[in-house]
Amino acid sequence: MPEYKIEKKKIIFSADLNPNIDFFSKQYDLLKKYIRDFPNWELSGLIFTIQDRENHCSSTITDKKIIFEIEDANNKIDFTKTRINNILKEYNEMFPIENINRAGIRFFIFVPMYEIKKEELADIIQSKLYVNNKELHDIFSEKLYDLAYIRDYTKDDFLYHFKCGPMPTEQIPAWVNFGQNRHKFKTTADFKDYLDSFPKISIFIDIDCYKNNITFSDFDKFLSKSFENSLKTATKIKDYILGV
């Protein structure tokens, strides 16, 4: 089993666009542009998925939606931003985008913990993120064994959906769907090694940063700030929980 020494990151980007009827007659021309960076591809009806198995990423594109996903993204933040920008730029060159109805960046972050049980980690997270109210605690149980902290909020003109909690390896598939991501890896063995590299227990941080009604001219600014704000928030909450 591969060793894990640093946190794991998975990133998803999505953009909701206005439908463009020209997409249906020109999607193959668009696909030809993308295969320079994404040599593997699949076509299903009017939806195509482009894949870069070397870098464990893919993008699914329709006439009104673009999704980009990357696995094992811990050291690929700049690479991820560049790929997202290029995908949108090439789409815009063929199908001009005036407005993006919704754009979002979602981070799944696994902070490895060692020599600790899930129940102990749940207690730590509860003591940091919840009001320590004995009366409320007694209503539910004598002993806490799991929890999920969820918070929806706005900050700096961005909207956020935030989740945090203890995450043992066996619970990961219930929160993050890795089953559809085998196509991002060259072999089944590579994919298994990736799954095996996740910590047995971790602090799970799921932060979805998004914005509605963005002009295409403002997209670069959105992308830069959404990455910056999300990663800063994740680092601060991690340090706060761990008492750093």
C-alpha positions in Angstrom: 0.0 0.0 0.0 1.4 3.4 -0.9 2.4 5.6 2.0 0.5 8.8 2.7 2.3 11.8 4.3 0.2 14.8 3.1 -3.4 15.6 2.7 -5.3 14.4 -0.3 -7.3 16.8 -2.6 -10.0 16.2 -5.3 -11.3 19.2 -7.2 -14.4 19.7 -9.2 -15.3 22.7 -11.4 -18.7 23.2 -13.0 -20.2 26.0 -15.1 -23.8 26.3 -16.1 -24.2 28.0 -19.5 -27.1 29.2 -21.7 -27.9 26.5 -24.3 -26.3 27.0 -27.7 -28.0 25.3 -30.7 -24.8 25.5 -32.7 -23.1 23.0 -30.3 -25.0 20.1 -31.9 -23.5 20.7 -35.3 -20.0 21.7 -34.2 -19.3 19.5 -31.2 -16.8 17.3 -33.1 -14.8 20.4 -34.1 -14.7 21.4 -30.4 -13.6 17.9 -29.5 -10.7 18.1 -31.9 -9.4 21.2 -30.1 -9.5 19.5 -26.7 -7.8 16.2 -27.6 -4.4 18.1 -27.7 -4.5 18.1 -23.9 -7.0 15.3 -23.4 -5.9 12.4 -25.6 -8.6 10.0 -24.4 -12.2 10.7 -25.0 -15.7 9.1 -25.0 -18.9 10.2 -26.8 -22.4 9.3 -25.5 -25.2 10.9 -27.5 -24.7 14.6 -27.4 -22.3 14.5 -24.4 -18.6 14.0 -24.6 -16.0 13.3 -22.0 -12.3 14.1 -22.5 -9.7 12.5 -20.4 -6.0 13.0 -19.4 -5.1 9.8 -17.6 -1.5 10.9 -17.1 -2.8 13.7 -14.9 -5.9 11.9 -13.6 -8.4 14.5 -14.8 -11.3 14.7 -17.2 -14.0 17.1 -18.4 -17.6 16.4 -19.5 -19.1 18.9 -21.9 -22.6 19.5 -23.2 -24.4 22.4 -24.9 -25.2 24.0 -21.5 -22.7 22.6 -18.9 -19.0 22.1 -18.4 -17.6 19.9 -15.6 -13.9 19.4 -14.9 -12.6 16.9 -12.3 -9.2 16.1 -11.1 -8.0 13.4 -8.6 -4.9 13.6 -6.5 -4.7 17.3 -7.0 -2.6 18.2 -4.0 0.4 19.5 -6.1 -1.6 20.5 -9.1 -3.4 23.7 -8.1 -1.9 25.9 -10.8 -2.2 23.1 -13.4 -5.9 22.8 -12.5 -6.6 26.5 -12.9 -4.8 26.5 -16.2 -6.8 23.5 -17.5 -10.1 25.0 -16.5 -9.2 28.3 -18.1 -8.2 26.6 -21.3 -11.4 24.6 -21.5 -13.6 27.7 -21.1 -11.5 29.7 -23.5 -11.7 27.2 -26.3 -15.4 26.7 -25.7 -15.9 30.4 -25.9 -13.9 30.7 -29.1 -16.4 28.4 -30.8 -19.5 29.2 -28.8 -19.2 32.8 -27.4 -20.2 33.0 -23.7 -21.6 36.2 -22.5 -22.8 35.0 -19.1 -22.2 32.0 -16.9 -25.3 31.3 -15.0 -23.4 29.5 -12.2 -19.8 28.7 -11.7 -18.4 26.7 -8.8 -15.2 25.2 -7.4 -15.6 22.3 -5.0 -12.7 20.9 -2.9 -12.7 17.6 -1.2 -9.8 17.6 1.3 -8.7 14.7 3.5 -6.3 15.7 6.3 -4.6 12.5 7.6 -4.8 11.8 11.3 -2.7 9.1 13.0 -3.2 7.0 16.2 -6.7 8.3 16.7 -10.1 6.7 16.7 -13.1 8.1 14.8 -15.0 8.8 18.0 -12.0 10.7 19.4 -11.7 12.8 16.3 -15.5 13.5 16.4 -15.1 14.7 20.0 -12.3 17.1 19.0 -14.3 18.5 16.0 -17.4 18.9 18.2 -15.4 20.8 20.8 -14.2 23.2 18.2 -17.2 23.7 15.9 -20.2 23.3 18.2 -21.4 25.1 21.2 -20.5 22.9 24.3 -24.1 22.7 25.8 -24.5 19.9 28.3 -28.3 20.0 28.1 -28.3 19.7 24.3 -25.6 16.9 24.5 -27.8 14.9 27.0 -30.8 15.1 24.6 -29.0 13.1 22.0 -26.7 10.6 23.6 -24.1 9.8 26.3 -21.4 9.1 23.8 -20.7 10.7 20.4 -19.3 8.5 17.7 -19.8 10.6 14.5 -20.9 14.0 13.3 -21.0 16.2 10.2 -20.7 20.0 10.6 -22.6 21.8 7.7 -22.7 25.5 7.1 -24.1 27.6 4.2 -22.8 31.1 4.1 -21.8 34.1 2.0 -18.5 36.0 2.1 -16.9 38.5 -0.3 -19.7 38.1 -2.8 -19.2 34.3 -3.0 -21.6 31.6 -1.7 -20.3 28.6 0.2 -21.6 25.2 1.1 -19.2 23.8 3.8 -19.0 20.3 5.4 -16.5 18.9 7.9 -16.2 15.8 10.0 -14.2 12.7 10.8 -13.7 10.4 7.8 -12.6 6.8 8.0 -11.6 5.2 4.7 -14.6 2.9 4.5 -17.0 5.9 4.6 -15.4 7.8 1.7 -17.6 6.3 -1.0 -20.7 7.6 0.7 -19.4 11.2 0.5 -17.2 11.2 -2.6 -18.0 9.1 -5.7 -14.8 7.6 -6.8 -16.5 4.7 -8.7 -16.9 6.8 -11.8 -13.3 7.9 -11.9 -11.5 4.8 -13.0 -11.3 6.3 -16.5 -8.9 8.9 -15.2 -6.2 6.2 -14.5 -4.2 4.2 -17.0 -4.8 0.9 -15.3 -7.1 -0.7 -12.7 -4.0 -1.2 -10.5 -3.2 2.6 -10.7 -6.8 3.4 -9.5 -6.5 0.8 -6.7 -3.2 2.3 -5.5 -4.9 5.7 -5.5 -7.8 4.5 -3.3 -5.4 2.7 -1.0 -3.4 5.9 -0.5 -6.1 7.6 1.5 -5.6 7.8 5.2 -7.4 5.3 7.5 -8.9 8.2 9.3 -8.9 11.9 8.3 -10.5 15.3 8.9 -12.8 15.6 5.8 -13.3 19.1 4.5 -15.8 19.6 1.6 -16.0 23.2 0.5 -18.1 24.3 -2.5 -17.5 28.0 -3.5 -19.8 29.3 -6.2 -21.2 32.4 -7.7 -24.3 33.1 -9.9 -24.5 35.3 -13.0 -20.8 35.9 -13.9 -19.9 37.7 -17.1 -17.2 35.8 -19.1 -14.9 38.8 -18.8 -15.0 38.3 -15.0 -14.3 34.6 -15.1 -10.5 34.8 -14.6 -11.1 36.9 -11.4 -13.7 34.4 -10.2 -11.4 31.5 -10.7 -8.5 33.0 -9.0 -10.5 34.3 -6.0 -12.5 31.1 -5.6 -9.3 29.0 -5.4 -7.7 31.5 -3.0 -10.7 31.8 -0.7 -11.4 28.1 -0.6 -7.9 27.0 0.1 -7.4 29.7 2.7 -10.7 28.7 4.5 -9.7 25.0 4.4 -6.2 25.8 5.9 -7.7 28.0 8.6 -10.3 25.4 9.7 -7.8 22.6 9.7 -5.3 24.6 11.8 -8.1 25.7 14.2 -9.3 22.1 14.7 -5.8 20.8 15.3 -4.9 23.8 17.5 -2.0 24.9 15.3 
